[in-house]
Amino acid sequence: MSINYLRKAEIFKQGIDRRDYSLSNNNVDDEYDNLLPNINSSKLFDLAGKYPDYRYKELTNALRNSFGINNIILGSGSEDLIIRINSCLKKSGGIGVLLPNFYRTTETAGKYTKFYSDYKLNSEILDINFLSNQIERNKKIKALWISNPNPMIGKIYKKEHLLHLIKKYPNILFIIDEALIDFTEREKEYSVIKDAQLLDNLVVMRSFSKLYSLAGLRVGYATGKANILEKIKENGLTFPVSSIAEHCIINVLKKKNVLLKIKKRIKKHKLLLEEVLSKTPDIIISKSATNCIFFGHKKINTFSELLKIGIISLELNNHDGMREKNFVRITVHSSEYLFNDLFHRILKFIKLNKS
């Protein structure tokens, strides 16, 4: 079932004193002022008045230097790439999607085979054997979408496990969406982005809308073998990224130290919130490798009760592949102001729902 939770959140915002903590891409922090370049009106007019270089030579070079990758395709956000990749895949059929997953992936895949994640609440790591066994029973699929980390459960596959799976099934194209990988503590243990240059059946996607908090610029990119990317390019726009967005991203990639500060604050805030929630016996927390907390209450409707005290969370009940019922996802921000707001609302939620 495809759920546009962006639209759903807008409906709930119409309430009094409600704050949206449902989305994973809207981190707020004053530190972002040090991330973006200063663009005066003259420079802005210059950028707005010219076409981008259709080869995006400067931007692709910046991405190569930052992430150690060679072949690159750009998209107007990762959603654009998802749509274009699925457009290619639907021509030959045999698409598989590991659930739960981002609604845009399932919405644009057409007819697809469902695969499911197996996980433990007290672990961030997903069981690769469970997925491998499903593939053994569905060897006719030609492509498989995997979000790593998974945005709906916060769990993640280890790099070594994923690579073993990808090499085991050379006739299946694995599309790994690493949009949330920047939030992980030990990225090198999980990311397969550099391996996409070496394997014929691997494409890796990333976005600047999550930790970078630049969703409005609409910039995503994918990497893999050149022959695969060329097929995706055929379904794309001539200029998927604006000159203004290109200028901003090139400058942002030079300031990774700013992102590290933001990431550390998110981790600190997340630990504090999890500590408070874990002290309540009726609240069940699922460990997460991302910037989000996943939890549910044993005796009340978690989403509805949070909404009463002004927290808009992401209700996970209706997402195909969710094992737990009555669970929600809350995004943790690096902003001290938003953290304090969320922290005090959570304390109120706990107090009002004590057994």
Steps between C-alpha positions, in 0.01 A plus 500: 500500500648836393465774760589860424588601855611845382137576413377337818731712718367818339147407603600445863690832510166677484457431871594745776859493634608200300855439382596255227755238605388245242737579214862385487621776267429828679777530757526852641820653636660845504820325392357474148571874465869398486432227244347688208701753298426871528342601170450873437231624260750544217625140530145370537392679183804362317419141605129537427565639154709219354450139404697245700784316327312200362793277602501645856876462494572710811227336710587144398868566575404629845295184562785278378748667733263491799379141473766318299266408213539528122183447298227740609149586388311797646133534577259769607500347848520127569127471419576595140758221484257250653238585237753479214651172620158341539405626156795303360433192712131478411588442133636155581303435820614287791530779760532412868471741794620433854225619734427721680632767267463860382158544341642648178693179433194276524268754338706520180610134478170383352460126557772377735592202718495568872796412719506553876755597763567292809632688801526511876385795706822507701731504197565747217616221265275326247520126434643448150429125505127565529515710183725251320254219568219705345709565188564125468123456474463788251798465265297634208531858619736718298540792742464557874457830686660519845507807726807490722434625764129428480300822558197323649672280759839669540689174449803438280693224320873468552713568193666157499161327514356708216801442278481125555133509395565717193781274380291188567231618255683657202188492281306727735556876493512631858398864544613617844348824625748649749309825560532465880853356513650835609334463842676173580794504740727266303410559138788291363351191667172537309540695176560324166532820298864441403426138405247619240798592281613136494184290485288461186174451691507786752368858494522722809290814552548790740335831579577844642160529670576315826805594711581782258139628543492634143179336379389817321805501273386166353836329447553125507760279338561137414812304419574165338642356180484747208282278277226485766506874565477578127169314481365704793622823339284431195192556716630822656483873450772687312561717808385310812682740736484883489808721489412636846468151649826391337687801644363432849581127502857555379557738792324279754726204415797704619356536852460150638625619841174694540300183433700310761398755766135465400523120501650494851218715637236274344664198664508673840134605478390157380671325793336737751154441355548121486614501862184679614270277294672179614420574865130447430418123509204538263713654225685271257797648312653355185871578453572721203810579294345825372400842634159366603355328806255213447272407788153395604285493814351171618167639624408812305491623141851644477440724200171648628631570850813668364281712273300617803811660648605652168747244360439399139672164464503257209242229564646171381197268536398510133844453347532160338786310662460652847488215750419702810162666542441836665853620422602850393811671368624828646784698344765640733642841411839650580338835583505560877171687475319216322660240724380681814153534349484129415655394832241688706213373286626143544517550878139620488401197290659265756339678795151500348517130411644345812334175600 
